[in-house]
Amino acid sequence: MTKKFDSILKQVLEKVEPSKKELDVINTSLKEFLEKFKKKLKNSKIDAEVFVGGSFAKKTVIKKDNYDADIFLRFPKNKNKEISNLTGKILKNMKLEKVLIVHGSRDYFQVKINPYFFIEIIPVLKVKSPKEAENITDLSYSHVKYINKKIKSAKLLDEIRIAKAFCYANHCYGAESYIKGFSGYALELLVYHYGSFLKFIKAVSKMNNLPSRSRGKVTPREGARTSYEASNKVVLDIEKHHKNKQAVLMDVNSSKLQSPIILIDPTYKQRNVLAALSDETFEKFKKDCNKFLKSPSIKAFKIKKTDLKKIKQNAKKKNFEFILIETKTNKQEGDVAGSKLLKFYKHLNYEVEKFFDVKNKGFNYNHKKSARCFFVVKNKKEILLQGPNISDLKNVKEFKKKHKNYFTKKNKIYAKEKIRFNIKEFVNSWKKKNKKKIKEMYIEELKIVV
């Protein structure tokens, strides 16, 4: 089995590493942009320094359809309120064709260099201590320094690329709110902690699935790093910033400890790098890890695409209903639009489940302003509606007016209601009745595709 793993991972590495030609084009474009940017920065006499961050700076970039490079502009702390405007001013002076402003807790900018490469220019504060950070991006400089200092082995860099490719293929790469997965920095730390991609996913496969009393530690590679496993949490403190797991749970803000894995940032002991990781994404990832470990295949590293035609055919064979829905938002594309569309999908699923048994479902955000979701359902035929307490005479009377087939049980009134509509009729009816709610959720269009 070891030889099979080695053979597969060797093939993966060959496929996920960007070609020399791609890297040469990107590096040349990045170098040219930096030269122009630094020149305009100098001419503007703005007090700030430039550094390149992200996967390119840490040498952990993987092959993708589209590449992005992060350029950080570090400003003195006293410029906090001005840094986005000052960055925009420099870019305006460069007279670029198109600069997209990405709004958020702090505005940053995107510049498209060519069809498959864009640059993000992110204003940050130059902080002496992580405690002074006003925004998570202020820690980026420390993250790059830490990874470059700790990970110098070409073998370990390859292991990180493999881990990123695995997560990317299985739709759990990214801390964005519509993914709630593993950030690039988190994967770099996790592979460094465990020592390899395989050791990392083996550790994940054993997490949270043992009886609480017999739960044991997953031993990291030799090198004085610590792993504490709780009954329902795994706490990793690479630099031993805290005395033990209990100290972590006491010292770190409870709002940052909701993720299934707690990974203390080596550069800032109050931060959980995996705070964005959801239970849903983690459970899916754990299944993917187990599947690969039991049956290793190169297919595990190929991007999973939903075969709607096959899903529809299978639904028809089982006499289930299939529906494909497209939704559009007026919010800014990216994390904001993605999170709004995902939230609406979850709400719609909640409404559908009241009248149908959901056998299969899926959501796909197109990274712009729209998303598609599908449902495979079986009509419940009949549902039980709970009414008011029988002592509430006024509301009981109203309930009886609306529902003929009623009965009482344990001092409450109930009614059975036949489901006489299919899924498409339900969605169209729900859409008409809930126009205000749909608008409040920032959805400007909802249409049935199939």
The 8 nearest C-alpha neighbors of each residue, nearest first, counted from 0:
[[1, 3, 2, 4, 5, 295, 292, 294],
 [2, 0, 4, 3, 5, 6, 7, 295],
 [3, 1, 5, 0, 4, 6, 7, 8],
 [2, 4, 0, 6, 1, 5, 7, 295],
 [5, 3, 1, 7, 2, 6, 8, 0],
 [6, 4, 2, 8, 3, 7, 9, 1],
 [5, 7, 3, 9, 4, 8, 2, 10],
 [8, 6, 10, 4, 9, 5, 297, 11],
 [9, 7, 11, 5, 10, 6, 4, 12],
 [8, 10, 6, 12, 7, 11, 5, 13],
 [11, 9, 7, 13, 8, 12, 6, 14],
 [12, 10, 8, 14, 9, 13, 15, 7],
 [13, 11, 9, 15, 14, 10, 16, 8],
 [12, 14, 10, 11, 15, 16, 9, 8],
 [13, 15, 11, 12, 16, 10, 62, 17],
 [16, 14, 62, 12, 61, 13, 11, 17],
 [15, 17, 61, 62, 14, 13, 12, 18],
 [18, 16, 62, 61, 21, 15, 22, 19],
 [17, 19, 21, 20, 22, 16, 62, 23],
 [18, 20, 22, 21, 23, 17, 24, 16],
 [19, 21, 23, 18, 22, 24, 17, 25],
 [22, 20, 18, 24, 23, 19, 25, 17],
 [21, 23, 25, 19, 24, 20, 26, 18],
 [22, 24, 20, 26, 21, 25, 19, 27],
 [25, 23, 27, 21, 22, 26, 28, 20],
 [26, 24, 22, 28, 27, 23, 29, 21],
 [25, 27, 29, 23, 28, 24, 22, 30],
 [26, 28, 30, 24, 29, 25, 23, 31],
 [29, 27, 25, 31, 30, 26, 24, 32],
 [28, 30, 26, 32, 27, 31, 25, 33],
 [29, 31, 27, 33, 28, 32, 26, 34],
 [32, 30, 28, 34, 33, 29, 27, 35],
 [31, 33, 29, 35, 34, 30, 36, 28],
 [34, 32, 36, 30, 35, 31, 37, 29],
 [33, 35, 31, 37, 32, 36, 38, 30],
 [36, 34, 38, 32, 33, 37, 39, 31],
 [35, 37, 33, 39, 38, 34, 32, 40],
 [38, 36, 40, 34, 39, 35, 33, 41],
 [37, 39, 35, 41, 40, 36, 34, 42],
 [40, 38, 42, 36, 41, 37, 43, 89],
 [39, 41, 37, 43, 38, 42, 36, 89],
 [40, 42, 38, 44, 39, 43, 37, 45],
 [43, 41, 39, 44, 40, 38, 45, 37],
 [42, 44, 40, 45, 41, 39, 89, 38],
 [45, 43, 41, 42, 46, 40, 39, 47],
 [46, 44, 43, 47, 40, 41, 85, 42],
 [45, 47, 44, 74, 48, 75, 40, 41],
 [48, 46, 74, 73, 45, 72, 49, 75],
 [47, 49, 73, 72, 50, 74, 46, 71],
 [50, 48, 72, 71, 73, 47, 51, 70],
 [49, 51, 71, 70, 52, 72, 48, 140],
 [50, 52, 70, 69, 56, 71, 49, 53],
 [53, 51, 56, 69, 70, 143, 50, 55],
 [52, 54, 55, 56, 69, 57, 68, 51],
 [53, 55, 60, 59, 57, 56, 58, 52],
 [56, 54, 58, 57, 53, 60, 59, 68],
 [55, 57, 52, 54, 58, 53, 51, 143],
 [56, 58, 54, 55, 59, 147, 143, 53],
 [59, 57, 55, 56, 54, 60, 156, 147],
 [58, 60, 54, 57, 160, 156, 55, 61],
 [59, 61, 54, 55, 58, 160, 62, 16],
 [62, 60, 16, 15, 160, 17, 63, 59],
 [61, 63, 17, 15, 16, 60, 64, 14],
 [64, 62, 65, 61, 66, 17, 15, 115],
 [63, 65, 115, 66, 62, 116, 114, 61],
 [64, 66, 115, 63, 116, 67, 114, 117],
 [67, 65, 116, 115, 63, 117, 64, 68],
 [66, 68, 117, 118, 116, 69, 65, 119],
 [67, 69, 118, 119, 70, 55, 53, 117],
 [70, 68, 119, 52, 53, 51, 118, 120],
 [69, 71, 51, 120, 50, 119, 52, 121],
 [72, 70, 121, 50, 122, 49, 120, 51],
 [71, 73, 49, 122, 48, 123, 121, 47],
 [74, 72, 123, 125, 48, 124, 47, 122],
 [73, 75, 47, 124, 125, 123, 76, 72],
 [74, 76, 125, 77, 78, 124, 73, 47],
 [77, 75, 78, 79, 124, 125, 74, 126],
 [76, 78, 75, 79, 80, 74, 124, 81],
 [79, 77, 76, 81, 75, 80, 82, 74],
 [78, 80, 76, 77, 81, 82, 124, 75],
 [81, 79, 78, 82, 83, 77, 84, 76],
 [80, 82, 78, 84, 79, 83, 85, 86],
 [81, 83, 85, 84, 79, 122, 80, 86],
 [84, 82, 86, 85, 81, 106, 122, 87],
 [85, 83, 87, 81, 86, 82, 88, 80],
 [84, 86, 88, 82, 87, 83, 81, 89],
 [87, 85, 83, 89, 88, 84, 82, 90],
 [88, 86, 84, 90, 85, 89, 91, 83],
 [87, 89, 85, 91, 86, 90, 84, 92],
 [90, 88, 92, 86, 91, 87, 39, 40],
 [91, 89, 93, 87, 92, 88, 86, 94],
 [92, 90, 88, 93, 89, 94, 87, 95],
 [91, 93, 89, 94, 90, 88, 39, 95],
 [92, 94, 90, 91, 95, 89, 39, 36],
 [95, 93, 92, 91, 96, 90, 97, 89],
 [94, 96, 93, 97, 98, 91, 90, 110],
 [97, 95, 94, 98, 110, 111, 93, 112],
 [98, 96, 95, 99, 110, 111, 109, 94],
 [97, 99, 110, 109, 100, 108, 95, 96],
 [98, 100, 109, 108, 101, 97, 110, 107],
 [101, 99, 108, 107, 102, 98, 109, 106],
 [102, 100, 107, 106, 108, 99, 103, 109],
 [103, 101, 106, 100, 105, 107, 104, 331],
 [102, 104, 105, 106, 101, 107, 335, 334],
 [103, 105, 106, 102, 134, 107, 133, 135],
 [104, 106, 103, 107, 102, 83, 134, 122],
 [107, 105, 102, 103, 101, 83, 104, 100],
 [106, 108, 121, 101, 100, 120, 122, 83],
 [107, 109, 100, 120, 119, 99, 101, 121],
 [110, 108, 119, 99, 118, 98, 120, 100],
 [109, 111, 98, 118, 117, 112, 119, 97],
 [110, 112, 117, 113, 118, 116, 109, 97],
 [111, 113, 117, 116, 110, 118, 114, 28],
 [112, 114, 116, 115, 111, 117, 28, 110],
 [115, 113, 116, 112, 111, 65, 117, 66],
 [116, 114, 65, 113, 66, 64, 117, 112],
 [117, 115, 66, 113, 67, 112, 65, 114],
 [118, 116, 111, 67, 112, 110, 66, 68],
 [117, 119, 68, 110, 67, 109, 69, 111],
 [118, 120, 109, 69, 108, 70, 68, 121],
 [121, 119, 70, 108, 71, 107, 69, 109],
 [120, 122, 71, 107, 70, 72, 119, 123],
 [121, 123, 72, 71, 82, 83, 73, 107],
 [124, 122, 73, 137, 72, 74, 136, 121],
 [123, 125, 74, 73, 137, 76, 126, 75],
 [124, 126, 73, 75, 74, 76, 123, 127],
 [127, 125, 128, 124, 131, 132, 129, 76],
 [126, 128, 125, 129, 131, 130, 132, 124],
 [127, 129, 130, 126, 131, 132, 267, 138],
 [130, 128, 131, 132, 267, 138, 126, 127],
 [129, 131, 128, 132, 267, 126, 133, 127],
 [132, 130, 129, 128, 126, 133, 127, 76],
 [133, 131, 129, 137, 130, 134, 126, 138],
 [132, 134, 131, 137, 135, 124, 79, 130],
 [133, 135, 136, 137, 132, 138, 104, 105],
 [134, 136, 137, 138, 132, 133, 139, 123],
 [135, 137, 139, 138, 134, 123, 121, 122],
 [138, 136, 123, 135, 124, 132, 134, 139],
 [139, 137, 136, 141, 140, 135, 142, 129],
 [140, 138, 142, 136, 141, 137, 143, 52],
 [139, 141, 143, 142, 138, 144, 137, 52],
 [142, 140, 144, 138, 139, 143, 145, 266],
 [141, 143, 139, 145, 144, 140, 146, 138],
 [144, 142, 140, 146, 145, 141, 147, 52],
 [143, 145, 141, 147, 142, 146, 148, 140],
 [144, 146, 148, 142, 143, 147, 141, 149],
 [147, 145, 149, 143, 148, 150, 144, 142],
 [148, 146, 144, 150, 145, 149, 57, 143],
 [147, 149, 145, 146, 150, 144, 151, 143],
 [150, 148, 146, 147, 145, 151, 191, 144],
 [151, 149, 147, 146, 152, 148, 155, 156],
 [150, 152, 149, 153, 147, 148, 156, 155],
 [151, 153, 154, 155, 150, 156, 157, 149],
 [152, 154, 156, 155, 157, 151, 150, 158],
 [155, 153, 157, 152, 156, 158, 151, 195],
 [156, 154, 158, 157, 152, 153, 159, 195],
 [157, 155, 153, 159, 158, 154, 59, 160],
 [156, 158, 160, 154, 155, 159, 153, 161],
 [159, 157, 155, 161, 196, 156, 160, 195],
 [160, 158, 162, 156, 161, 157, 187, 190],
 [161, 159, 157, 163, 158, 162, 59, 61],
 [160, 162, 164, 158, 159, 163, 165, 157],
 [163, 161, 159, 165, 164, 160, 196, 158],
 [162, 164, 160, 166, 165, 161, 167, 159],
 [163, 165, 167, 161, 162, 166, 168, 160],
 [166, 164, 162, 300, 168, 163, 167, 161],
 [167, 165, 172, 169, 171, 163, 168, 164],
 [166, 168, 172, 164, 170, 169, 165, 163],
 [169, 167, 302, 165, 300, 301, 166, 170],
 [168, 170, 166, 167, 171, 303, 165, 302],
 [171, 169, 167, 168, 172, 166, 178, 303],
 [170, 172, 180, 166, 169, 167, 178, 173],
 [173, 171, 167, 166, 181, 180, 170, 182],
 [174, 172, 182, 180, 181, 175, 178, 171],
 [173, 175, 179, 180, 182, 181, 275, 178],
 [176, 174, 178, 173, 177, 179, 334, 180],
 [175, 177, 179, 178, 338, 174, 334, 275],
 [176, 178, 338, 337, 175, 179, 341, 334],
 [179, 177, 175, 180, 176, 173, 171, 174],
 [180, 178, 276, 174, 176, 275, 277, 175],
 [179, 181, 171, 276, 174, 173, 178, 172],
 [182, 180, 172, 173, 174, 185, 171, 186],
 [181, 183, 173, 174, 185, 184, 172, 186],
 [182, 184, 186, 185, 187, 181, 173, 163],
 [183, 185, 187, 182, 186, 188, 142, 272],
 [184, 186, 182, 188, 183, 187, 181, 272],
 [187, 185, 189, 183, 188, 184, 190, 181],
 [188, 186, 184, 185, 190, 189, 159, 191],
 [189, 187, 191, 185, 186, 190, 192, 184],
 [190, 188, 192, 186, 191, 187, 185, 193],
 [189, 191, 193, 195, 192, 187, 194, 188],
 [190, 192, 188, 194, 189, 193, 187, 195],
 [193, 191, 189, 190, 194, 188, 219, 237],
 [194, 192, 219, 190, 199, 220, 191, 198],
 [193, 195, 191, 220, 190, 192, 198, 219],
 [196, 194, 190, 198, 197, 158, 193, 199],
 [195, 197, 199, 158, 198, 162, 190, 200],
 [196, 198, 199, 200, 195, 201, 292, 202],
 [199, 197, 201, 195, 196, 200, 193, 202],
 [198, 200, 196, 202, 197, 193, 201, 190],
 [199, 201, 203, 202, 197, 288, 198, 204],
 [202, 200, 198, 204, 203, 199, 197, 205],
 [201, 203, 199, 200, 205, 204, 217, 198],
 [204, 202, 200, 206, 205, 201, 285, 199],
 [203, 205, 201, 285, 202, 289, 206, 200],
 [206, 204, 203, 202, 208, 207, 201, 209],
 [205, 207, 203, 208, 204, 202, 233, 209],
 [208, 206, 231, 209, 205, 232, 230, 233],
 [207, 209, 206, 205, 210, 204, 214, 211],
 [208, 210, 214, 207, 211, 213, 205, 206],
 [211, 209, 213, 212, 214, 208, 230, 207],
 [210, 212, 230, 214, 213, 209, 231, 229],
 [213, 211, 210, 214, 230, 209, 215, 229],
 [214, 212, 210, 211, 215, 209, 230, 216],
 [215, 213, 211, 209, 212, 210, 230, 216],
 [214, 216, 213, 217, 228, 209, 212, 229],
 [215, 217, 218, 228, 227, 226, 214, 219],
 [218, 216, 202, 219, 215, 226, 228, 205],
 [217, 219, 216, 220, 226, 193, 202, 225],
 [220, 218, 193, 192, 217, 221, 224, 194],
 [219, 221, 193, 194, 222, 218, 192, 224],
 [220, 222, 223, 219, 224, 218, 194, 193],
 [221, 223, 224, 220, 219, 192, 225, 194],
 [224, 222, 221, 225, 237, 238, 220, 239],
 [223, 225, 237, 222, 238, 226, 192, 219],
 [224, 226, 236, 237, 235, 223, 239, 227],
 [227, 225, 235, 234, 236, 228, 216, 224],
 [228, 226, 234, 244, 233, 235, 216, 229],
 [227, 229, 233, 234, 216, 232, 226, 230],
 [230, 228, 232, 231, 233, 227, 234, 214],
 [229, 231, 211, 232, 228, 214, 207, 212],
 [230, 232, 229, 207, 233, 259, 211, 228],
 [233, 231, 229, 259, 260, 230, 228, 234],
 [232, 234, 228, 260, 229, 261, 227, 235],
 [233, 235, 261, 227, 228, 262, 260, 226],
 [236, 234, 262, 226, 237, 261, 263, 227],
 [235, 237, 263, 239, 238, 225, 262, 226],
 [236, 238, 224, 239, 225, 235, 265, 192],
 [237, 239, 240, 265, 236, 224, 225, 263],
 [240, 238, 236, 241, 237, 225, 242, 224],
 [239, 241, 238, 268, 236, 242, 265, 237],
 [242, 240, 239, 243, 246, 247, 236, 244],
 [241, 243, 246, 239, 240, 244, 247, 245],
 [244, 242, 246, 245, 241, 247, 227, 239],
 [243, 245, 247, 246, 227, 248, 234, 242],
 [244, 246, 248, 247, 243, 249, 242, 250],
 [245, 247, 249, 243, 244, 248, 250, 241],
 [248, 246, 244, 250, 245, 249, 251, 241],
 [247, 249, 245, 246, 250, 251, 244, 253],
 [248, 250, 246, 247, 251, 245, 252, 253],
 [251, 249, 247, 248, 246, 252, 269, 241],
 [252, 250, 269, 247, 248, 249, 253, 255],
 [251, 253, 254, 255, 250, 256, 269, 249],
 [252, 254, 256, 255, 251, 257, 248, 249],
 [255, 253, 252, 256, 257, 274, 251, 258],
 [256, 254, 253, 274, 252, 257, 271, 251],
 [255, 257, 253, 254, 258, 261, 274, 252],
 [256, 258, 255, 254, 259, 274, 253, 261],
 [257, 259, 260, 274, 276, 256, 277, 261],
 [260, 258, 232, 278, 257, 261, 233, 277],
 [261, 259, 233, 258, 232, 234, 262, 273],
 [262, 260, 234, 271, 273, 233, 235, 258],
 [261, 263, 235, 271, 272, 273, 234, 236],
 [264, 262, 271, 236, 270, 268, 265, 272],
 [263, 265, 267, 266, 270, 272, 268, 271],
 [266, 264, 238, 267, 263, 237, 268, 236],
 [265, 267, 264, 141, 268, 142, 129, 145],
 [268, 266, 264, 269, 265, 270, 129, 263],
 [267, 269, 270, 264, 240, 263, 265, 266],
 [270, 268, 251, 267, 271, 263, 250, 252],
 [271, 269, 264, 268, 263, 267, 272, 251],
 [270, 272, 263, 262, 274, 273, 261, 264],
 [271, 273, 262, 264, 274, 185, 270, 263],
 [274, 272, 276, 275, 271, 262, 261, 258],
 [273, 275, 271, 255, 258, 276, 272, 256],
 [276, 274, 179, 273, 174, 277, 180, 258],
 [277, 275, 180, 179, 273, 258, 274, 181],
 [276, 278, 280, 279, 179, 258, 281, 275],
 [277, 279, 281, 280, 282, 259, 258, 276],
 [278, 280, 282, 277, 281, 283, 276, 284],
 [281, 279, 283, 277, 282, 278, 284, 180],
 [280, 282, 284, 278, 283, 279, 285, 277],
 [283, 281, 285, 279, 284, 280, 278, 286],
 [282, 284, 280, 286, 281, 285, 279, 287],
 [283, 285, 287, 281, 286, 282, 280, 288],
 [284, 286, 288, 282, 287, 283, 204, 281],
 [287, 285, 289, 283, 284, 288, 290, 282],
 [286, 288, 284, 290, 285, 289, 291, 283],
 [289, 287, 285, 291, 286, 290, 200, 204],
 [290, 288, 292, 286, 291, 287, 204, 293],
 [289, 291, 287, 293, 288, 292, 294, 286],
 [290, 292, 295, 294, 288, 289, 293, 287],
 [293, 291, 289, 290, 294, 295, 288, 201],
 [294, 292, 290, 291, 289, 295, 288, 296],
 [293, 295, 291, 292, 290, 296, 289, 299],
 [296, 294, 291, 292, 293, 4, 297, 3],
 [297, 295, 298, 299, 294, 7, 291, 300],
 [296, 298, 299, 300, 7, 11, 295, 301],
 [299, 297, 301, 296, 300, 302, 295, 303],
 [300, 298, 297, 301, 296, 291, 165, 168],
 [301, 299, 165, 298, 168, 297, 164, 302],
 [300, 302, 298, 168, 299, 303, 297, 169],
 [303, 301, 168, 304, 169, 300, 167, 170],
 [302, 304, 168, 301, 169, 305, 170, 299],
 [305, 303, 306, 302, 301, 307, 168, 169],
 [304, 306, 307, 303, 361, 310, 308, 309],
 [307, 305, 309, 308, 304, 310, 311, 303],
 [306, 308, 310, 309, 305, 311, 373, 312],
 [309, 307, 311, 306, 310, 312, 313, 305],
 [308, 310, 312, 311, 307, 306, 313, 314],
 [311, 309, 307, 313, 312, 308, 314, 306],
 [310, 312, 314, 308, 309, 313, 307, 321],
 [311, 313, 309, 315, 314, 310, 308, 316],
 [314, 312, 316, 310, 315, 311, 309, 317],
 [313, 315, 319, 311, 317, 312, 316, 310],
 [314, 316, 318, 312, 313, 317, 319, 311],
 [317, 315, 313, 314, 318, 312, 319, 311],
 [316, 318, 314, 315, 319, 313, 312, 320],
 [319, 317, 315, 316, 314, 320, 377, 313],
 [318, 320, 314, 377, 317, 376, 315, 375],
 [321, 319, 376, 375, 377, 314, 318, 322],
 [322, 320, 375, 374, 311, 314, 376, 319],
 [321, 323, 374, 373, 449, 324, 375, 320],
 [322, 324, 373, 449, 448, 372, 447, 374],
 [325, 323, 447, 372, 448, 371, 446, 373],
 [326, 324, 371, 446, 370, 445, 447, 448],
 [327, 325, 445, 370, 444, 369, 371, 446],
 [328, 326, 369, 444, 443, 368, 442, 370],
 [329, 327, 442, 443, 330, 368, 441, 369],
 [328, 330, 441, 443, 331, 442, 368, 327],
 [329, 331, 336, 328, 332, 335, 368, 441],
 [332, 330, 336, 335, 333, 329, 368, 101],
 [333, 331, 367, 336, 368, 330, 366, 335],
 [334, 332, 336, 335, 366, 337, 367, 331],
 [333, 335, 337, 336, 175, 338, 176, 332],
 [334, 336, 338, 337, 333, 331, 339, 332],
 [337, 335, 332, 330, 339, 331, 338, 333],
 [338, 336, 334, 340, 177, 335, 339, 333],
 [337, 339, 177, 341, 335, 340, 176, 336],
 [340, 338, 342, 336, 341, 337, 343, 335],
 [339, 341, 343, 337, 342, 338, 336, 344],
 [342, 340, 344, 338, 343, 339, 177, 337],
 [341, 343, 339, 345, 340, 344, 338, 346],
 [342, 344, 346, 340, 341, 345, 347, 339],
 [345, 343, 341, 347, 346, 342, 348, 340],
 [346, 344, 348, 342, 343, 347, 349, 341],
 [345, 347, 343, 349, 348, 344, 342, 350],
 [348, 346, 344, 350, 349, 345, 343, 351],
 [347, 349, 345, 351, 346, 350, 344, 352],
 [350, 348, 346, 352, 347, 351, 345, 353],
 [351, 349, 347, 348, 352, 353, 346, 354],
 [350, 352, 348, 353, 349, 354, 355, 347],
 [353, 351, 355, 349, 354, 350, 356, 348],
 [352, 354, 351, 350, 355, 349, 382, 356],
 [355, 353, 352, 379, 351, 378, 382, 356],
 [356, 354, 378, 352, 379, 377, 376, 351],
 [355, 357, 377, 376, 352, 358, 379, 378],
 [356, 358, 376, 359, 375, 355, 352, 377],
 [359, 357, 376, 375, 356, 360, 377, 374],
 [360, 358, 375, 357, 374, 376, 361, 373],
 [359, 361, 374, 373, 375, 358, 357, 362],
 [360, 362, 373, 372, 363, 374, 359, 371],
 [363, 361, 372, 371, 364, 373, 370, 360],
 [362, 364, 371, 370, 372, 365, 361, 341],
 [363, 365, 370, 366, 337, 369, 371, 362],
 [364, 366, 367, 370, 369, 363, 368, 371],
 [367, 365, 364, 333, 332, 368, 337, 369],
 [366, 368, 332, 365, 369, 333, 336, 364],
 [369, 367, 332, 328, 327, 336, 366, 329],
 [370, 368, 327, 326, 367, 365, 328, 364],
 [369, 371, 364, 326, 363, 365, 325, 327],
 [372, 370, 325, 363, 324, 362, 326, 364],
 [371, 373, 362, 324, 361, 323, 363, 325],
 [372, 374, 323, 360, 361, 322, 324, 362],
 [373, 375, 360, 322, 321, 359, 376, 323],
 [374, 376, 321, 359, 358, 320, 357, 360],
 [377, 375, 357, 320, 358, 356, 319, 355],
 [376, 378, 356, 319, 355, 320, 379, 357],
 [377, 379, 355, 380, 356, 376, 354, 421],
 [378, 380, 355, 381, 354, 356, 377, 382],
 [381, 379, 418, 378, 417, 382, 419, 354],
 [380, 382, 417, 418, 379, 416, 415, 383],
 [383, 381, 416, 415, 384, 417, 379, 354],
 [382, 384, 415, 414, 416, 385, 413, 381],
 [383, 385, 414, 413, 415, 382, 386, 416],
 [386, 384, 413, 412, 383, 414, 387, 411],
 [385, 387, 412, 413, 384, 411, 398, 388],
 [388, 386, 411, 412, 395, 389, 391, 394],
 [387, 389, 411, 390, 391, 410, 412, 386],
 [390, 388, 411, 391, 410, 412, 387, 395],
 [389, 391, 388, 392, 410, 395, 387, 411],
 [392, 390, 389, 388, 393, 394, 395, 387],
 [393, 391, 395, 390, 394, 396, 389, 388],
 [392, 394, 396, 395, 391, 397, 390, 398],
 [395, 393, 397, 396, 392, 391, 398, 387],
 [394, 396, 398, 392, 397, 393, 391, 387],
 [395, 397, 399, 394, 393, 398, 392, 400],
 [398, 396, 394, 400, 399, 395, 401, 393],
 [397, 399, 395, 401, 400, 396, 394, 402],
 [400, 398, 402, 396, 401, 397, 403, 395],
 [399, 401, 397, 398, 402, 396, 403, 395],
 [400, 402, 398, 399, 397, 403, 396, 404],
 [403, 401, 399, 400, 404, 398, 414, 405],
 [402, 404, 405, 399, 401, 400, 414, 415],
 [405, 403, 414, 402, 415, 406, 416, 399],
 [406, 404, 414, 413, 403, 402, 415, 412],
 [405, 407, 413, 412, 414, 408, 404, 411],
 [408, 406, 412, 411, 413, 410, 409, 405],
 [407, 409, 411, 410, 412, 406, 413, 389],
 [410, 408, 411, 407, 412, 388, 389, 413],
 [411, 409, 389, 408, 388, 407, 412, 390],
 [412, 410, 388, 389, 408, 407, 409, 387],
 [411, 413, 407, 386, 406, 387, 389, 388],
 [414, 412, 385, 386, 406, 405, 384, 407],
 [415, 413, 405, 384, 404, 383, 406, 402],
 [414, 416, 383, 382, 404, 384, 405, 381],
 [415, 417, 382, 381, 414, 383, 418, 384],
 [416, 418, 381, 380, 419, 382, 415, 379],
 [419, 417, 380, 381, 420, 416, 379, 354],
 [418, 420, 417, 421, 380, 381, 378, 416],
 [419, 421, 418, 424, 425, 422, 423, 378],
 [422, 420, 424, 423, 425, 419, 378, 320],
 [421, 423, 425, 424, 426, 420, 320, 322],
 [424, 422, 426, 425, 421, 427, 322, 447],
 [423, 425, 427, 421, 422, 426, 420, 428],
 [424, 426, 422, 428, 423, 427, 429, 421],
 [427, 425, 429, 423, 428, 424, 430, 422],
 [428, 426, 430, 424, 429, 425, 423, 431],
 [427, 429, 425, 431, 430, 426, 424, 432],
 [428, 430, 426, 432, 431, 427, 425, 433],
 [429, 431, 427, 433, 428, 432, 426, 434],
 [432, 430, 428, 429, 433, 434, 427, 426],
 [433, 431, 429, 430, 434, 428, 435, 427],
 [432, 434, 436, 430, 435, 431, 429, 437],
 [435, 433, 437, 436, 431, 432, 430, 438],
 [436, 434, 438, 437, 433, 439, 432, 440],
 [435, 437, 439, 433, 438, 434, 440, 441],
 [438, 436, 440, 434, 439, 435, 442, 433],
 [437, 439, 441, 435, 440, 436, 442, 434],
 [440, 438, 436, 441, 437, 435, 442, 434],
 [439, 441, 437, 438, 442, 436, 343, 339],
 [442, 440, 438, 439, 328, 443, 329, 437],
 [443, 441, 328, 438, 437, 440, 444, 327],
 [442, 444, 328, 327, 441, 329, 438, 445],
 [445, 443, 327, 326, 442, 446, 328, 325],
 [446, 444, 326, 325, 327, 443, 447, 324],
 [447, 445, 325, 324, 448, 444, 326, 427],
 [446, 448, 324, 449, 323, 325, 445, 322],
 [449, 447, 323, 324, 446, 325, 322, 371],
 [448, 323, 322, 447, 324, 321, 423, 373]]
